[in-house]
Amino acid sequence: MLLPLSRLDWAHVQTLLAVADTGSLSAAARRLGLTQPTIGRHISTLEDTLGVDLFTRTVSGMQPTEAAHDLLAPARRMHEAARQLELSAAGAAHAETGTVRITASVFMAHHVLPTILARLRREAPEISLELVASDTSENLLFREADIAVRMIRPEQLDVVTRYIGEVEMGLFGHRDYLDRAGRPVEDADIMAHDFVGYDRNDQIIQGFRDAGFAVDREFFATRCDHQTAYWELVRAGCGLGFGQAVAGRADPELEEIPLSFPLPSLPIWLTAPEAIRNNKLIRRVWNALESELTAFVDRRPAQ
């Protein structure tokens, strides 16, 4: 017997997808901005409505039952249809006031965007801004953010992107650390120094190897994957570390270590869902970000 559509709560379908995708009630609650008990009630109500068990609890998390697997494909089609409806409505909106949600890497969100967003707020106080500091790729197509500032080229379909430019990187150390450990004179001298590295991310290791220095994870006496915490470890004197040159050169407590070889730069890409790119509100914030970020990457160190 077909279930009357009026008995199916769309919020409960969203919860089904979130629990299936994340594997836990708590993670689903964070994704949807709800409490864990609410997520549990949604699943229980949906099970009662459908007359089937949807999940089993295991040591590895919430595992969808066979009945749940049968429901996931049509539920995702419902989610996609709702997304298209929301994007179309947002794209057709002409309001110039409201809220725009921006996502950016942790470092950009901490060190670059606050000044930019403060200036935008002064110039356009009618616009509210939400900033999501995350090193994961927020899904623009599901409206987890309206605009993304990313350091890798977006590969999602149905998004528009604008290449802003390259962010110069540098090698820095705290003055106290360099007073204690000495200042490198040649490239090879840096190998005698303590370094702050990443924990699970091998990006810095690969960079060293590309430059001809054979290192492994143990070479780095201090390790952290969180960008801002990593930078604070460098600023505290744990060793030499890599960061955006603009931020390092602006810090009076840090000294830049000259290198004879160039460091890889970081690209900046501005991204938004194609369906809402022409929304007046989002276009206004997009244009401001594009202008400000272009000025940021065009900065040159003082001669």
Number of C-alpha atoms within 10 A of each C-alpha: 3 5 9 7 8 7 10 14 13 15 12 18 20 19 24 25 19 20 24 22 15 16 19 18 23 17 18 24 20 13 14 15 9 14 14 16 12 13 25 17 13 19 21 17 15 22 16 11 13 15 9 14 16 22 22 10 11 9 6 8 15 18 19 21 15 12 13 19 15 12 16 17 12 12 18 15 11 15 17 14 12 14 15 15 12 17 20 14 13 19 19 14 14 11 11 15 14 11 14 18 17 24 26 25 20 18 21 20 20 14 13 17 20 13 13 15 19 13 14 19 14 10 10 14 12 12 18 13 17 13 17 17 16 16 17 11 16 20 14 20 22 16 15 17 22 24 28 26 25 23 19 13 14 18 8 12 9 12 16 16 20 15 16 21 17 17 19 19 18 22 19 25 28 23 19 15 21 19 10 9 13 14 17 16 11 11 12 10 11 16 12 10 18 19 22 24 27 20 16 10 14 13 10 19 19 15 15 14 12 10 12 9 13 12 15 13 16 10 16 21 13 18 20 17 14 15 18 18 14 23 20 12 22 25 22 16 21 19 22 25 26 21 20 19 19 19 15 22 17 11 12 9 15 23 21 17 19 15 15 7 8 11 15 12 15 15 16 20 20 22 25 26 24 18 19 24 22 18 18 18 21 25 16 18 21 23 11 16 20 18 13 20 20 16 12 17 16 14 11 10 9 5 3
